[in-house]
């Protein structure tokens, strides 16, 4: 048996929901059975699954590796063993804060802004936003050490939205249950605004909206645009679940031969790989994004940068400049970027109706 203390982020939540979050590998039936048998107790007392926990409560919890599923009366009350324990994870990364940056190994992540409930970071290209060795693990190490977050059973700092590994820019993480709930609700209600900067192959003569439903194919790990005559026309697509997806594209600048350009992408929805897939459907795949038909590049991955992320209620605007290496790459191709930056900022009122007049993107 072990004993855990309920932290503020767990306060007021149902016991069974707290434990499901804390022990995702344990079947819900095993948790319910342990509560019913009295193996799980709060402050030494038997409780029910729907008991609300309070900050400071002491919860006695079994050793889950030895606790079976809910007892099966047909099997004479014996509980089958739990699934094998998950593989041992790598040690947590070493990370610290210095000069308003989170530093971990080769990664240096600028902090854009932080409150008690959330933190906005400028995610570098090539660093995963979540998963083993990802930015969420690095952030948890720093947040715990800096006192931005204290351990709780049901909550850990995590990404509010996710950027692909090779996508850079504004990445929001929650630091409290309240922050996670509020920001996730804004995403659900689509009261957020985003502007991406993308390096594309091809020419976009005028602003265009792509309103094509998307599905994510987990087998190939790619998004798929629904055919104009519907998924039933292609047997391979019939099992995929297509959802509404809309992206507006705005030309910012192109090379003299019109073979390569910079565009601003404003997604109205938030589907996986939406900007990348819609750009390819428009005939301007991201340069270097071979997964979606873009030409290969010998010296860089695709460039897709989340330059702005804004919420409406409450109103917040976060903007992220390009990393120096990406800025240098674009200057080599397009020369002085001042005019492109100016055109990018002209789009803010179109993309973000609730953004204050002073909101500015710096490339």
C-alpha positions as CSV (number, residue, x, y, z in Angstrom):
1,X,0.0,0.0,0.0
2,X,1.0,3.6,-0.7
3,X,-0.4,6.9,0.5
4,X,-0.9,10.0,-1.6
5,X,-2.0,13.5,-0.5
6,X,-4.6,15.3,-2.5
7,X,-3.2,18.6,-4.0
8,X,-5.1,21.7,-4.9
9,X,-5.5,20.6,-8.5
10,X,-7.4,17.5,-7.4
11,X,-9.7,19.4,-5.0
12,X,-13.4,18.8,-5.5
13,X,-13.0,16.0,-8.0
14,X,-14.6,12.6,-7.8
15,X,-12.2,10.0,-6.4
16,X,-12.6,7.5,-9.2
17,X,-11.8,10.2,-11.8
18,X,-8.7,11.3,-10.0
19,X,-7.5,7.8,-9.8
20,X,-8.2,7.0,-13.5
21,X,-6.1,10.1,-14.4
22,X,-3.3,9.1,-12.0
23,X,-3.2,5.4,-13.0
24,X,-4.2,5.3,-16.7
25,X,-2.8,1.7,-17.1
26,X,-5.2,0.4,-14.4
27,X,-8.6,-0.8,-15.7
28,X,-11.5,1.3,-14.4
29,X,-13.0,-1.9,-13.0
30,X,-10.0,-2.6,-10.9
31,X,-10.2,0.9,-9.4
32,X,-13.9,0.6,-8.7
33,X,-13.4,-2.9,-7.1
34,X,-10.6,-1.6,-4.9
35,X,-12.8,1.2,-3.6
36,X,-15.8,-1.1,-3.0
37,X,-13.6,-3.6,-1.1
38,X,-12.1,-0.9,1.1
39,X,-8.6,-1.3,-0.3
40,X,-8.7,2.4,-1.2
41,X,-9.5,4.7,1.8
42,X,-9.5,8.4,2.5
43,X,-8.1,9.5,5.8
44,X,-8.5,5.9,7.0
45,X,-12.2,5.7,6.1
46,X,-14.0,3.7,3.6
47,X,-15.5,5.7,0.7
48,X,-17.4,5.5,-2.5
49,X,-16.3,6.0,-6.1
50,X,-18.2,9.3,-6.3
51,X,-16.7,10.7,-3.1
52,X,-15.3,14.2,-3.7
53,X,-11.8,14.6,-2.5
54,X,-10.4,17.7,-0.8
55,X,-7.0,19.3,-0.6
56,X,-4.9,17.6,2.1
57,X,-6.9,14.3,2.1
58,X,-4.7,11.3,2.5
59,X,-5.6,8.5,0.1
60,X,-4.5,4.9,0.7
61,X,-3.8,3.2,-2.6
62,X,-2.9,-0.4,-3.3
63,X,0.2,-1.6,-5.2
64,X,-1.5,-1.6,-8.6
65,X,1.0,-4.1,-10.0
66,X,-0.5,-6.7,-7.6
67,X,-4.1,-5.6,-7.7
68,X,-6.4,-7.5,-10.0
69,X,-9.5,-6.4,-11.9
70,X,-12.8,-6.3,-10.2
71,X,-13.6,-9.7,-8.7
72,X,-15.6,-11.9,-11.0
73,X,-18.3,-13.8,-9.0
74,X,-18.4,-16.5,-11.7
75,X,-14.7,-17.1,-11.1
76,X,-15.3,-17.6,-7.4
77,X,-14.2,-14.1,-6.4
78,X,-10.7,-14.4,-7.8
79,X,-9.4,-11.5,-9.8
80,X,-7.4,-12.0,-13.0
81,X,-4.0,-10.3,-13.0
82,X,-3.6,-6.8,-14.4
83,X,-1.8,-6.3,-17.7
84,X,1.9,-6.2,-17.6
85,X,3.4,-3.0,-16.2
86,X,4.4,-0.5,-18.9
87,X,8.1,-0.5,-20.0
88,X,10.5,1.5,-17.9
89,X,10.8,5.0,-19.2
90,X,14.0,7.0,-19.6
91,X,15.0,9.2,-16.8
92,X,13.4,12.7,-16.8
93,X,15.4,15.2,-18.8
94,X,17.7,17.7,-17.1
95,X,16.3,21.2,-17.5
96,X,16.5,24.7,-15.9
97,X,15.4,28.3,-16.5
98,X,17.9,31.0,-17.4
99,X,17.4,34.4,-18.9
100,X,13.7,33.7,-19.5
101,X,14.4,30.5,-21.4
102,X,14.0,26.9,-20.6
103,X,17.2,25.1,-21.4
104,X,17.5,21.3,-21.7
105,X,20.5,19.7,-23.5
106,X,20.6,21.1,-27.0
107,X,17.2,22.9,-26.7
108,X,16.7,26.5,-25.6
109,X,13.1,27.4,-25.5
110,X,12.0,31.1,-25.1
111,X,9.3,31.8,-22.6
112,X,6.8,34.2,-24.1
113,X,4.6,34.7,-21.0
114,X,3.6,32.8,-17.9
115,X,0.7,33.0,-15.4
116,X,-0.3,30.8,-12.5
117,X,-2.5,28.7,-14.9
118,X,-0.6,28.6,-18.2
119,X,2.7,29.2,-19.9
120,X,3.3,30.2,-23.6
121,X,6.5,29.0,-25.2
122,X,8.2,29.5,-28.5
123,X,8.7,25.9,-29.5
124,X,11.8,25.2,-31.6
125,X,11.6,23.3,-34.9
126,X,12.5,19.6,-34.3
127,X,11.3,19.3,-30.7
128,X,8.1,17.2,-30.1
129,X,5.5,19.1,-28.1
130,X,4.6,15.9,-26.1
131,X,5.8,12.4,-25.4
132,X,9.0,10.9,-24.1
133,X,11.8,13.5,-24.4
134,X,9.3,16.1,-25.6
135,X,8.7,19.6,-24.5
136,X,6.0,18.6,-22.0
137,X,8.4,16.4,-20.1
138,X,11.0,19.2,-20.1
139,X,8.4,21.7,-18.9
140,X,7.3,19.5,-16.0
141,X,10.8,19.2,-14.7
142,X,11.2,23.0,-14.8
143,X,7.7,23.7,-13.4
144,X,8.2,21.4,-10.5
145,X,11.6,22.8,-9.7
146,X,10.6,26.4,-10.1
147,X,7.4,26.0,-8.0
148,X,5.1,26.8,-10.9
149,X,3.3,23.4,-10.3
150,X,3.2,21.0,-7.4
151,X,2.6,17.3,-8.0
152,X,-1.1,16.1,-8.0
153,X,-2.7,12.8,-8.7
154,X,-4.9,13.9,-11.5
155,X,-3.1,16.8,-13.2
156,X,0.2,17.3,-14.9
157,X,1.2,20.3,-17.1
158,X,0.5,19.4,-20.7
159,X,0.0,21.0,-24.1
160,X,-3.3,22.8,-24.6
161,X,-2.9,22.3,-28.4
162,X,-0.2,20.4,-30.3
163,X,2.3,21.5,-32.9
164,X,4.0,18.9,-35.1
165,X,7.6,18.2,-34.3
166,X,8.9,20.3,-37.2
167,X,6.4,23.1,-36.6
168,X,7.7,26.0,-34.5
169,X,6.1,28.9,-32.7
170,X,3.5,29.6,-30.0
171,X,2.8,26.6,-27.9
172,X,0.6,26.8,-24.9
173,X,0.8,24.6,-21.8
174,X,-1.5,24.4,-18.8
175,X,0.0,24.8,-15.3
176,X,-3.2,24.1,-13.4
177,X,-6.5,22.3,-13.8
178,X,-8.2,25.7,-14.2
179,X,-5.9,26.7,-17.0
180,X,-6.4,23.4,-18.8
181,X,-10.1,23.6,-18.5
182,X,-10.5,27.3,-19.6
183,X,-8.1,27.1,-22.6
184,X,-9.5,23.7,-23.8
185,X,-13.0,25.2,-23.6
186,X,-11.9,28.1,-25.9
187,X,-10.5,25.6,-28.4
188,X,-13.7,23.6,-28.3
189,X,-15.8,26.7,-28.9
190,X,-13.4,28.0,-31.6
191,X,-12.9,31.3,-29.8
192,X,-9.2,31.2,-30.7
193,X,-7.3,32.7,-33.6
194,X,-4.0,31.5,-35.2
195,X,-1.7,32.7,-37.9
196,X,1.0,30.5,-39.4
197,X,3.9,31.5,-41.6
198,X,4.7,28.8,-44.2
199,X,7.4,28.4,-46.9
200,X,5.6,26.8,-49.9
201,X,6.5,25.4,-53.3
202,X,4.5,27.0,-56.0
203,X,2.6,30.3,-56.5
204,X,-0.5,31.7,-54.9
205,X,-1.7,34.7,-56.9
206,X,-4.5,35.8,-54.4
207,X,-5.9,35.0,-51.0
208,X,-7.9,31.7,-51.1
209,X,-10.0,29.7,-48.7
210,X,-9.8,25.9,-48.7
211,X,-13.0,24.4,-47.3
212,X,-12.4,20.7,-47.6
213,X,-13.2,18.1,-44.9
214,X,-10.2,16.1,-43.5
215,X,-9.7,12.7,-41.9
216,X,-6.6,11.5,-40.2
217,X,-5.3,8.1,-41.3
218,X,-3.5,6.6,-38.3
219,X,-2.0,3.8,-40.4
220,X,-0.1,6.2,-42.6
221,X,0.0,9.1,-40.1
222,X,-1.3,11.5,-42.7
223,X,-4.3,13.7,-43.1
224,X,-6.5,13.0,-46.1
225,X,-8.7,15.5,-48.0
226,X,-12.2,14.2,-48.7
227,X,-12.7,13.7,-52.5
228,X,-15.1,16.2,-54.0
229,X,-17.6,13.4,-54.8
230,X,-17.3,12.0,-51.3
231,X,-15.4,9.3,-49.5
232,X,-17.7,6.5,-50.9
233,X,-16.0,7.0,-54.2
234,X,-12.7,5.5,-52.8
235,X,-13.0,2.2,-50.9
236,X,-9.8,3.0,-49.0
237,X,-11.4,6.1,-47.5
238,X,-14.8,4.7,-46.4
239,X,-13.6,3.8,-42.9
240,X,-12.1,7.1,-42.2
241,X,-13.9,9.8,-40.2
242,X,-14.0,13.1,-42.1
243,X,-14.6,16.4,-40.2
244,X,-15.1,20.0,-41.3
245,X,-11.8,21.9,-41.9
246,X,-11.3,25.4,-43.3
247,X,-8.1,27.3,-43.9
248,X,-7.5,30.7,-45.4
249,X,-4.2,31.3,-47.2
250,X,-2.8,34.8,-48.0
251,X,0.3,35.4,-50.2
252,X,3.1,37.3,-48.6
253,X,6.0,37.1,-51.1
254,X,7.5,34.9,-53.8
255,X,10.8,34.4,-55.5
256,X,11.2,36.0,-59.0
257,X,10.5,32.6,-60.8
258,X,7.4,32.1,-58.6
259,X,8.6,28.6,-57.7
260,X,8.9,29.3,-53.9
261,X,6.8,31.6,-51.7
262,X,5.8,32.6,-48.2
263,X,2.2,32.5,-47.3
264,X,0.2,33.1,-44.2
265,X,-2.2,30.4,-43.2
266,X,-5.2,31.1,-40.9
267,X,-6.9,27.8,-39.9
268,X,-10.6,28.2,-38.8
269,X,-10.6,24.7,-37.4
270,X,-7.9,22.6,-35.7
271,X,-7.5,19.3,-37.4
272,X,-4.3,17.3,-37.4
273,X,-1.9,18.4,-40.1
274,X,-4.6,20.8,-41.4
275,X,-2.4,23.5,-42.8
276,X,0.0,21.1,-44.4
277,X,-2.7,19.0,-46.0
278,X,-4.8,22.0,-47.2
279,X,-1.7,23.7,-48.7
280,X,-1.0,20.5,-50.7
281,X,-4.6,20.4,-51.8
282,X,-4.3,24.0,-53.0
283,X,-1.2,23.0,-55.1
284,X,1.3,24.8,-52.9
285,X,2.7,22.1,-50.6
286,X,5.2,23.1,-48.0
287,X,8.8,23.2,-49.3
288,X,10.5,20.2,-47.7
289,X,7.3,18.5,-46.6
290,X,7.7,15.3,-48.7
291,X,4.9,13.6,-46.7
292,X,2.4,15.9,-48.5
293,X,4.1,16.1,-51.9
294,X,6.5,19.0,-51.2
295,X,9.9,18.9,-52.9
296,X,12.7,17.5,-50.8
297,X,15.3,19.9,-49.4
298,X,18.9,19.1,-48.7
299,X,19.5,21.8,-46.1
300,X,16.3,22.2,-44.0
301,X,12.9,20.6,-43.0
302,X,9.7,22.3,-43.9
303,X,9.1,25.7,-42.4
304,X,5.7,26.1,-40.7
305,X,5.7,28.7,-37.8
306,X,2.9,29.5,-35.4
307,X,3.4,33.2,-35.4
308,X,0.3,34.2,-33.5
309,X,-2.1,32.5,-31.1
310,X,-5.0,34.5,-29.5
311,X,-7.9,33.9,-27.2
312,X,-11.1,36.1,-26.9
313,X,-12.5,35.7,-23.4
314,X,-10.3,36.5,-21.6
315,X,-8.4,38.3,-24.4
316,X,-4.8,37.2,-24.7
317,X,-2.4,37.5,-27.7
318,X,0.9,35.6,-27.9
319,X,3.3,36.1,-30.9
320,X,6.6,34.3,-31.5
321,X,9.5,35.4,-33.7
322,X,11.3,33.0,-36.0
323,X,14.4,31.3,-34.8
324,X,17.6,32.9,-36.1
325,X,18.4,29.9,-38.4
326,X,15.0,30.0,-40.0
327,X,15.1,33.8,-40.3
328,X,18.5,33.5,-42.1
329,X,17.1,30.8,-44.4
330,X,14.2,33.1,-45.4
331,X,16.4,36.1,-45.9
332,X,18.6,34.1,-48.2
333,X,15.6,33.3,-50.4
334,X,13.6,36.5,-50.1
335,X,16.0,39.2,-49.1
336,X,14.8,41.9,-46.6
337,X,11.8,40.6,-44.8
338,X,10.4,44.0,-43.7
339,X,7.7,44.1,-46.3
340,X,6.7,40.5,-45.6
341,X,6.5,41.3,-41.9
342,X,4.3,44.4,-42.7
343,X,1.9,42.3,-44.9
344,X,1.7,39.7,-42.1
345,X,0.7,42.2,-39.6
346,X,-2.0,43.6,-41.9
347,X,-3.7,40.3,-41.6
348,X,-4.1,40.4,-37.8
349,X,-7.5,42.2,-37.9
350,X,-8.8,39.8,-40.5
351,X,-7.7,36.7,-38.6
352,X,-8.2,37.9,-35.1
353,X,-11.3,40.0,-34.5
354,X,-10.7,40.2,-30.8
355,X,-7.0,41.1,-30.9
356,X,-6.1,44.5,-29.5
357,X,-4.9,47.2,-32.0
358,X,-1.3,47.0,-30.8
359,X,-0.9,43.3,-31.4
360,X,2.3,42.8,-33.6
361,X,4.1,39.9,-35.1
362,X,7.9,40.2,-35.4
363,X,9.6,37.8,-37.8
